[in-house]
Amino acid sequence: MEIFWLLGIPLAGGVFLALWGSRRHAPEINALFSLATLLAAAALTHRIIEDGPMMVGAGWFFIDSFNVFLVALTAFVAFTTALFSRPYMRIEQEHGRLNDKRLRLYHSSYQIFIGAMLLALTTNNMGILWVAMEAATLATVLLVSLYRTPASLEAAWKYFILCGVGIALALFGTILLYFAAEKILGSGGTALLWTHLNGVKAQLEPTVLSLAFVFLLVGYGTKVGLAPLHSWLPDAHAEGPTPVSAVLSGLLLNVALYAVMRSKVLVDGALGTDMAGNLMMGFGLFSVVLAAFMIKRQTDVKRMFAYSSIEHMGLITFAFGMGGAVANFAALLHMTMHSLTKSAIFFAVGHATQKAGTQLMDDIRGLIKTNPTIGWGLMLGTIAILGVPPFGVFASEFLIITTAMHEHPWATPFLLLALGVAFASIFGRVQPMVFGETELPRLPHQPALAPVFLHLGLVLMLGLFIPPYLADWYRQAAELLGG
């Protein structure tokens, strides 16, 4: 069964690389395990498209159009990030920042992290979803602290403590969910199966469900990076290895938001009101505005793009909060665009900072001269994430803004102001990094940046034309979310 291959391959990869992850060909082995996971995800996706939603393992795993879309996206970005990390981590080792022991830790933790996210996406049990999110947290703590510098250790502890508090709140929300379900479904683990809960959501106690959602939103929202629970995210991005920044922004934030959305579907059915959506809109809008103004103050390029991730996750949360077919469709499309674009940006930024020997933007100049591939990769990625047409981010942001104009016109000025400030701040910082004057010579070797242009090519294609089968896929997922 495809689901067991999907979950078993990263687990096997984590064990294998824990034993042999420091060997010469470990980066290639890491990429091969990630490729095998991608193939398993492709097989699972094909089956769901052909046969529709399915339950596996006595109902403990449930796959539908919503989570299989995220499974495919997670496996794809995990594979391209593994490809990028091959030369990147080798150069880090050559520069003396990593030794064999830490490389083994990196490769094994990377596979465990991917496996934990895929488990969170595919499990039907809200309790196991919480366990998988905790496992992903622990794996990323090890990855963020990989360099063992004072700053990276501080960032890892900050991440562990804040997300630990958040995940504890999510646990309390899950317990409240169980208490509400126990009266209808009886005791035992089946009371936490999402499909069972979804079937009886109209009978669940509204007061308990509303309180549970508050804890679940705050708990999982911490991992999404929603303001004011976001302060771990810029530090983790800035101090960890760049491949970790790529999967944090491109994948982990999506998985945490997935957990929130599964909970929202239950609460909407139990309450029959917009309470959950209004909370998400509030957190999302606050995140967009705060992040846009924080971007302007940054001097570290990875911190700047970390705040950009907070802005975009806030925008996606706001769109999901609005609800409806168009807003949900736009949020799912923006999830895809942000994951592909932001990971591509971090790939380009990783090589740029590695070559310059610094993450300070004022000290990185003239990338177009020293290495045109990196320069164009960073510039195109920046244009794409800022929503410049014809890239796909423009299409998803346009849908979100126009829906907000129609449904919630009061929010539109705040969104437009935030997007305008973020555009001016990011473009104003990146332009001299790429086109500024520099006396440094052209770099002798071209880095492996195929994943950058692969991601940006997909974002450009989806901005110009969304294939009908993919549009239908998004529509089905949007309908499952209450569209």
Helices and strands as residue ranges (DSSP letters): H 2-20, H 26-51, E 54-56, E 61-63, H 65-94, H 100-122, H 126-144, H 150-185, G 189-192, H 194-199, G 201-203, H 206-224, H 232-239, H 242-247, I 248-252, H 253-271, H 275-295, H 301-322, H 325-356, G 361-363, H 367-370, H 372-385, H 392-407, G 409-411, H 412-435, H 450-464, H 468-480
